[in-house]
Amino acid sequence: MFSLRRTLAAAALSLATLLPATYASAADMAVKALKPVAEVPVFFVIDDRVSISWMPKGTDPGMYTVNPNGSVNGTTAKQVYSFTHFDAWAYGTNFFTISLFKSGHNDPASPCVAPGVTITGGLADCAGTSEIYGLFRSTFGFNEIFNTKAFTMGPLRNVSFEIGMDANTQNNFLAPAKRDVVAGLQFAFDLPYKGYVNVAPLMYWEYSNHNAFTQCGLFGAGVAGVTCNSDGNVSYRPTWAVEVNYYMDLGFLPPSMQYFSISGRAGWYGPKGDSNGLPALSGVGRFSTASKTELNSEPIRLTFDASKAFMGPKYSHFVDVWVAYRYWQNKFGLDHNAMAGVCTLAANGQSTNSCTESTVYGGVTVKF
C-alpha cells in the first residue's frame, strides 16, 4: 500500500512535466480552478482505544493470606483501565499502552507489607495497591527501509528491527519502579482471514528497579551491594526474550456470525541474575535467590465485535466485548518454587500462590 501511494504521487509529478509550453496559460487556469492535491499523510493508520476490564484472580508476589484451615489465598481481584495507541507509517509501526491496575485488600498499599500488617508489625486494613504500567514497541520494516520485497516469501510478510521499553510504578511497600529496554528482530507472518502472527527474538535489559525490602538499614546495617542495597535500587544483567502476538478473524463462521475474532500474546524472558539484585551466595545475601525464566502470556482472547453486530460493518471494532485467559508464571522472574516468604511459606515451603497468575478475565474496549 505504501509503495503504491508513492508510485501514484511520483506519476502525477512526472506527468506534470510533460505539458507543452503552448498549453501554459490553459494549464495555469486549470490549476487555479483545482484544489491543491492533499499531501500523503505521515501515518496511514492511527488507532486509539480505551479498555475497562476486571480480573478476579490477579496476583502480586508476596501478597497472600493464610486461612484458618492452613490454606493460602494468594489472589486478589483487580480492576484494569487501559489506553492503547497503534499507528503505521511509511517505515514501520508504533504501539503504546498504559494501564492502571487497582487491587483489592489482599494486595495492600503501603504502609502494609502484607494483608492487614504494617512494617512495624501493627494491624491495619490498608487499601488495595495501585500500579501504573506502560509499554511501547516500535518496528522498522526492512522491506520499507530498503524499498524491496526481498523480505517477503511465502507466509513471511516482513522482517523488522524492533525496539521498545517498559516502565511501572506501584504504591505498595516494595515500591517497584521497573525500567527496561528491548531490541531485536520481528518476523511478521500472515494468517488466514486477515490474520497475522509476529515473532520477535529480543535482547531484554531491566537496567533499573526498586525493592524496599532489600534496602540497607531496614533489617540492620548490612553490607551495601552484598547483603543489602544502599538505596533499594537494583539493576539486573541483560538477558534474552521472545515475544509473540497474533490476531485472526473467525472468517470460517457463517456470515450471520462473523462478529468474532481471536488474539493472544506470550513473552518469555530469561534469567536476569539474582531476583533482589544481591549476590546469590549461600548465607551471604539475605534474600538472594536466582531468577528464573518468566512466562507472561494471554494465550487466547475471544472478542465479540458488538458495534459491527448492532450498527453494521461501517462501525467494525468500535465497541468490542471480550473474554481472555491470562497465565503468568515466575512473575517478575521470581522462582515460584523458592523465594521463602514471597513465593513459598518460610515455615514449610508451601506455595503462596502469589508468584503465578492464572485467571480468566473480561472487559470492554472502545475505539475513538
Order of alpha helices (4+ residues) and beta strands (2+ residues): alpha-alpha-beta-beta-beta-beta-beta-beta-beta-beta-alpha-beta-beta-beta-beta-beta-beta-beta-alpha-beta-beta
